[in-house]
Amino acid sequence: MNEPEKKEFQSDEIDTPIQRLDVIEETLLKEDVLGFDPVVLSLLDDPNVSQKEIENLKVKLGPDIFGHLFSIANSAYHGSLKMGQVQYFFDVVTRLGMEHTKVAILMFPMRLLARGDLETELLYVKSFASSVVGRILARGLGFRDDAARRVELGCLLYHFGFLMMLVYRNRYQDGDVHIDDDFIHKYQSCLTERIVNRFQLPDYLLEMVVTRCFSLDRMGIDLSGVVQMAIAAVEMSFQRFDNRLVILSPMPSSDDDGAITLGAIIEEQFAAAGLRKYLQVVKKPSPV
């Protein structure tokens, strides 16, 4: 992946949507904003990359992103109950997958930049919650695990352009480039699409991030449709329950001797991501 040429804009040049998107993208994808040089992500695209080269990435990414990825990979949601705890960054990447690792690395700085602004932070949380719900929903509908992981990634990335725009508007906007609500809602998916292309993310994500309606295949729901369902379910919960994902689920009891439930796995995943306060698990009574 070649790093795009940096652009310098004069105030009288920035008068089209594409130029505004250029400014947002170049502003937020700088090394001093992300905390790392995004060109290092090209290493994850190399099929011949060595374990040592991937392991060395943790130094370039920094301890905050490194710790976040380790916490996520070591959660039950990503298989730690069966496969045990990961000890090396190479194992983190292997467990999460290259694409998921890249998206998580890109999203984490947006989370840090969202702090102090409730609207932006909630959008990040909803994206995370949708990715968790989406994967479980896809499996519940009978999709294979590889398809469910695609839904998970599609949900995580779906509002990425929206998230970038909110971060830009609330932290970096000046008099030369004005981003209002109408511009955000009209062009957010375009910016997400640009990010998918810039970082060579899988083609299936393009369809997911530009689809804005409930999507079907010939005789059922396709993966983009599952993404829409997950996003809608999370949005409904946040509206109904004061900005929280509220789920009704059986939960392990003290005499279950290590038994696990989906509710407990979701709870641990939110805790691993540092987002436990946005989740409420209501214990479902056991059938009589």
DAURCOR-V101465 format. One record per residue. N is the residue number from 1. RES is the residue in one small letter. SS is DSSP state (alpha for helix, beta for strand, coil for the rest). PSI is psi in degrees with one decimal (* if undefined). Layout:
n=N res=RES ss=SS psi=PSI
n=N res=RES ss=SS psi=PSI
//
This chain:
n=1 res=m ss=coil psi=121.6
n=2 res=n ss=coil psi=134.9
n=3 res=e ss=coil psi=130.5
n=4 res=p ss=coil psi=148.2
n=5 res=e ss=coil psi=132.9
n=6 res=k ss=coil psi=141.7
n=7 res=k ss=coil psi=140.9
n=8 res=e ss=coil psi=129.4
n=9 res=f ss=coil psi=139.6
n=10 res=q ss=coil psi=149.1
n=11 res=s ss=alpha psi=-34.1
n=12 res=d ss=alpha psi=-2.1
n=13 res=e ss=alpha psi=-21.3
n=14 res=i ss=coil psi=83.2
n=15 res=d ss=coil psi=8.8
n=16 res=t ss=coil psi=156.9
n=17 res=p ss=alpha psi=-41.3
n=18 res=i ss=alpha psi=-42.0
n=19 res=q ss=alpha psi=-36.1
n=20 res=r ss=alpha psi=-41.6
n=21 res=l ss=alpha psi=-38.3
n=22 res=d ss=alpha psi=-45.3
n=23 res=v ss=alpha psi=-45.5
n=24 res=i ss=alpha psi=-48.3
n=25 res=e ss=alpha psi=-48.2
n=26 res=e ss=alpha psi=-30.4
n=27 res=t ss=alpha psi=-45.7
n=28 res=l ss=alpha psi=-15.5
n=29 res=l ss=coil psi=22.2
n=30 res=k ss=coil psi=153.0
n=31 res=e ss=alpha psi=-38.9
n=32 res=d ss=alpha psi=-10.8
n=33 res=v ss=alpha psi=-48.4
n=34 res=l ss=alpha psi=-30.6
n=35 res=g ss=coil psi=0.1
n=36 res=f ss=coil psi=161.4
n=37 res=d ss=coil psi=116.7
n=38 res=p ss=alpha psi=-16.1
n=39 res=v ss=alpha psi=-21.4
n=40 res=v ss=alpha psi=-20.9
n=41 res=l ss=alpha psi=-18.0
n=42 res=s ss=alpha psi=-23.8
n=43 res=l ss=alpha psi=-33.7
n=44 res=l ss=alpha psi=-10.1
n=45 res=d ss=alpha psi=-10.4
n=46 res=d ss=coil psi=112.8
n=47 res=p ss=coil psi=-16.4
n=48 res=n ss=coil psi=12.0
n=49 res=v ss=coil psi=142.2
n=50 res=s ss=coil psi=162.2
n=51 res=q ss=alpha psi=-38.5
n=52 res=k ss=alpha psi=-40.6
n=53 res=e ss=alpha psi=-40.6
n=54 res=i ss=alpha psi=-40.9
n=55 res=e ss=alpha psi=-36.2
n=56 res=n ss=alpha psi=-14.5
n=57 res=l ss=alpha psi=-30.3
n=58 res=k ss=alpha psi=-29.0
n=59 res=v ss=alpha psi=-40.9
n=60 res=k ss=alpha psi=-29.8
n=61 res=l ss=alpha psi=-28.7
n=62 res=g ss=coil psi=161.2
n=63 res=p ss=alpha psi=-29.9
n=64 res=d ss=alpha psi=-51.6
n=65 res=i ss=alpha psi=-41.8
n=66 res=f ss=alpha psi=-48.1
n=67 res=g ss=alpha psi=-39.1
n=68 res=h ss=alpha psi=-46.7
n=69 res=l ss=alpha psi=-38.7
n=70 res=f ss=alpha psi=-43.3
n=71 res=s ss=alpha psi=-44.2
n=72 res=i ss=alpha psi=-45.9
n=73 res=a ss=alpha psi=-28.8
n=74 res=n ss=coil psi=9.4
n=75 res=s ss=coil psi=157.4
n=76 res=a ss=alpha psi=-30.8
n=77 res=y ss=alpha psi=-34.2
n=78 res=h ss=alpha psi=17.6
n=79 res=g ss=coil psi=13.5
n=80 res=s ss=alpha psi=-25.5
n=81 res=l ss=alpha psi=-36.8
n=82 res=k ss=alpha psi=-37.1
n=83 res=m ss=alpha psi=-7.6
n=84 res=g ss=coil psi=179.7
n=85 res=q ss=coil psi=141.2
n=86 res=v ss=coil psi=148.7
n=87 res=q ss=coil psi=-20.7
n=88 res=y ss=coil psi=154.3
n=89 res=f ss=alpha psi=-33.9
n=90 res=f ss=alpha psi=-39.2
n=91 res=d ss=alpha psi=-34.4
n=92 res=v ss=alpha psi=-50.0
n=93 res=v ss=alpha psi=-40.9
n=94 res=t ss=alpha psi=-42.2
n=95 res=r ss=alpha psi=-42.8
n=96 res=l ss=alpha psi=-29.9
n=97 res=g ss=coil psi=149.3
n=98 res=m ss=alpha psi=-47.7
n=99 res=e ss=alpha psi=-44.2
n=100 res=h ss=alpha psi=-39.2
n=101 res=t ss=alpha psi=-43.7
n=102 res=k ss=alpha psi=-44.8
n=103 res=v ss=alpha psi=-41.1
n=104 res=a ss=alpha psi=-38.0
n=105 res=i ss=alpha psi=-38.9
n=106 res=l ss=alpha psi=-35.2
n=107 res=m ss=alpha psi=-32.0
n=108 res=f ss=alpha psi=-43.8
n=109 res=p ss=alpha psi=-33.7
n=110 res=m ss=alpha psi=-35.0
n=111 res=r ss=alpha psi=-44.8
n=112 res=l ss=alpha psi=-40.1
n=113 res=l ss=alpha psi=-19.7
n=114 res=a ss=alpha psi=-15.6
n=115 res=r ss=coil psi=135.8
n=116 res=g ss=coil psi=-9.8
n=117 res=d ss=coil psi=109.4
n=118 res=l ss=alpha psi=-42.4
n=119 res=e ss=alpha psi=-46.1
n=120 res=t ss=alpha psi=-42.1
n=121 res=e ss=alpha psi=-41.5
n=122 res=l ss=alpha psi=-34.8
n=123 res=l ss=alpha psi=-40.1
n=124 res=y ss=alpha psi=-46.9
n=125 res=v ss=alpha psi=-42.1
n=126 res=k ss=alpha psi=-38.8
n=127 res=s ss=alpha psi=-44.5
n=128 res=f ss=alpha psi=-47.4
n=129 res=a ss=alpha psi=-40.8
n=130 res=s ss=alpha psi=-36.5
n=131 res=s ss=alpha psi=-37.5
n=132 res=v ss=alpha psi=-49.0
n=133 res=v ss=alpha psi=-40.7
n=134 res=g ss=alpha psi=-43.4
n=135 res=r ss=alpha psi=-43.0
n=136 res=i ss=alpha psi=-40.3
n=137 res=l ss=alpha psi=-42.9
n=138 res=a ss=alpha psi=-42.5
n=139 res=r ss=alpha psi=-39.0
n=140 res=g ss=alpha psi=-27.4
n=141 res=l ss=coil psi=-0.5
n=142 res=g ss=coil psi=6.2
n=143 res=f ss=coil psi=150.3
n=144 res=r ss=coil psi=165.4
n=145 res=d ss=alpha psi=-35.5
n=146 res=d ss=alpha psi=-36.3
n=147 res=a ss=alpha psi=-38.9
n=148 res=a ss=alpha psi=-36.0
n=149 res=r ss=alpha psi=-30.9
n=150 res=r ss=alpha psi=-42.0
n=151 res=v ss=alpha psi=-43.8
n=152 res=e ss=alpha psi=-46.3
n=153 res=l ss=alpha psi=-37.7
n=154 res=g ss=alpha psi=-41.4
n=155 res=c ss=alpha psi=-42.1
n=156 res=l ss=alpha psi=-36.3
n=157 res=l ss=alpha psi=-12.8
n=158 res=y ss=alpha psi=-43.5
n=159 res=h ss=coil psi=21.9
n=160 res=f ss=alpha psi=-41.1
n=161 res=g ss=alpha psi=-40.4
n=162 res=f ss=alpha psi=-45.8
n=163 res=l ss=alpha psi=-45.4
n=164 res=m ss=alpha psi=-42.3
n=165 res=m ss=alpha psi=-40.4
n=166 res=l ss=alpha psi=-41.6
n=167 res=v ss=alpha psi=-45.2
n=168 res=y ss=alpha psi=-48.2
n=169 res=r ss=alpha psi=-39.7
n=170 res=n ss=alpha psi=-14.7
n=171 res=r ss=alpha psi=-30.4
n=172 res=y ss=coil psi=-8.6
n=173 res=q ss=coil psi=137.3
n=174 res=d ss=beta psi=-173.4
n=175 res=g ss=coil psi=-19.6
n=176 res=d ss=coil psi=-30.8
n=177 res=v ss=beta psi=107.4
n=178 res=h ss=coil psi=124.2
n=179 res=i ss=coil psi=109.0
n=180 res=d ss=coil psi=177.6
n=181 res=d ss=alpha psi=-39.3
n=182 res=d ss=alpha psi=-42.9
n=183 res=f ss=alpha psi=-43.2
n=184 res=i ss=alpha psi=-51.1
n=185 res=h ss=alpha psi=-27.6
n=186 res=k ss=alpha psi=-34.0
n=187 res=y ss=alpha psi=5.0
n=188 res=q ss=alpha psi=-42.8
n=189 res=s ss=alpha psi=-29.4
n=190 res=c ss=alpha psi=-41.1
n=191 res=l ss=alpha psi=-39.7
n=192 res=t ss=alpha psi=-42.7
n=193 res=e ss=alpha psi=-40.1
n=194 res=r ss=alpha psi=-39.4
n=195 res=i ss=alpha psi=-41.3
n=196 res=v ss=alpha psi=-45.6
n=197 res=n ss=alpha psi=-42.7
n=198 res=r ss=alpha psi=-40.2
n=199 res=f ss=coil psi=17.7
n=200 res=q ss=coil psi=45.8
n=201 res=l ss=coil psi=161.5
n=202 res=p ss=coil psi=148.5
n=203 res=d ss=alpha psi=-32.5
n=204 res=y ss=alpha psi=-24.3
n=205 res=l ss=alpha psi=-29.9
n=206 res=l ss=alpha psi=-45.8
n=207 res=e ss=alpha psi=-40.5
n=208 res=m ss=alpha psi=-41.2
n=209 res=v ss=alpha psi=-20.2
n=210 res=v ss=alpha psi=-14.6
n=211 res=t ss=coil psi=123.6
n=212 res=r ss=coil psi=13.2
n=213 res=c ss=coil psi=169.3
n=214 res=f ss=coil psi=124.3
n=215 res=s ss=coil psi=134.9
n=216 res=l ss=beta psi=159.3
n=217 res=d ss=coil psi=-158.3
n=218 res=r ss=coil psi=-45.1
n=219 res=m ss=coil psi=27.2
n=220 res=g ss=coil psi=-164.9
n=221 res=i ss=beta psi=133.5
n=222 res=d ss=coil psi=179.6
n=223 res=l ss=alpha psi=-35.5
n=224 res=s ss=alpha psi=-34.8
n=225 res=g ss=alpha psi=-37.8
n=226 res=v ss=alpha psi=-39.2
n=227 res=v ss=alpha psi=-45.8
n=228 res=q ss=alpha psi=-40.4
n=229 res=m ss=alpha psi=-44.1
n=230 res=a ss=alpha psi=-44.2
n=231 res=i ss=alpha psi=-42.2
n=232 res=a ss=alpha psi=-39.8
n=233 res=a ss=alpha psi=-42.2
n=234 res=v ss=alpha psi=-44.0
n=235 res=e ss=alpha psi=-43.5
n=236 res=m ss=alpha psi=-43.4
n=237 res=s ss=alpha psi=-42.9
n=238 res=f ss=alpha psi=-34.0
n=239 res=q ss=alpha psi=-38.4
n=240 res=r ss=alpha psi=-31.6
n=241 res=f ss=coil psi=40.0
n=242 res=d ss=coil psi=56.0
n=243 res=n ss=coil psi=45.9
n=244 res=r ss=coil psi=150.7
n=245 res=l ss=beta psi=116.9
n=246 res=v ss=beta psi=123.6
n=247 res=i ss=beta psi=148.7
n=248 res=l ss=beta psi=119.0
n=249 res=s ss=beta psi=146.6
n=250 res=p ss=coil psi=147.4
n=251 res=m ss=coil psi=148.6
n=252 res=p ss=coil psi=145.2
n=253 res=s ss=coil psi=172.0
n=254 res=s ss=coil psi=-21.7
n=255 res=d ss=coil psi=15.3
n=256 res=d ss=coil psi=-10.1
n=257 res=d ss=coil psi=53.7
n=258 res=g ss=coil psi=4.2
n=259 res=a ss=coil psi=151.4
n=260 res=i ss=coil psi=152.5
n=261 res=t ss=coil psi=164.5
n=262 res=l ss=alpha psi=-38.9
n=263 res=g ss=alpha psi=-41.2
n=264 res=a ss=alpha psi=-36.1
n=265 res=i ss=alpha psi=-43.2
n=266 res=i ss=alpha psi=-42.5
n=267 res=e ss=alpha psi=-42.6
n=268 res=e ss=alpha psi=-35.2
n=269 res=q ss=alpha psi=-41.2
n=270 res=f ss=alpha psi=-39.3
n=271 res=a ss=alpha psi=-40.8
n=272 res=a ss=alpha psi=-32.0
n=273 res=a ss=coil psi=0.1
n=274 res=g ss=coil psi=26.5
n=275 res=l ss=coil psi=24.4
n=276 res=r ss=alpha psi=-30.2
n=277 res=k ss=alpha psi=-14.8
n=278 res=y ss=alpha psi=7.2
n=279 res=l ss=beta psi=137.3
n=280 res=q ss=beta psi=123.5
n=281 res=v ss=beta psi=117.4
n=282 res=v ss=beta psi=122.9
n=283 res=k ss=beta psi=125.6
n=284 res=k ss=coil psi=127.3
n=285 res=p ss=coil psi=143.9
n=286 res=s ss=coil psi=142.3
n=287 res=p ss=coil psi=141.7
n=288 res=v ss=coil psi=*
//
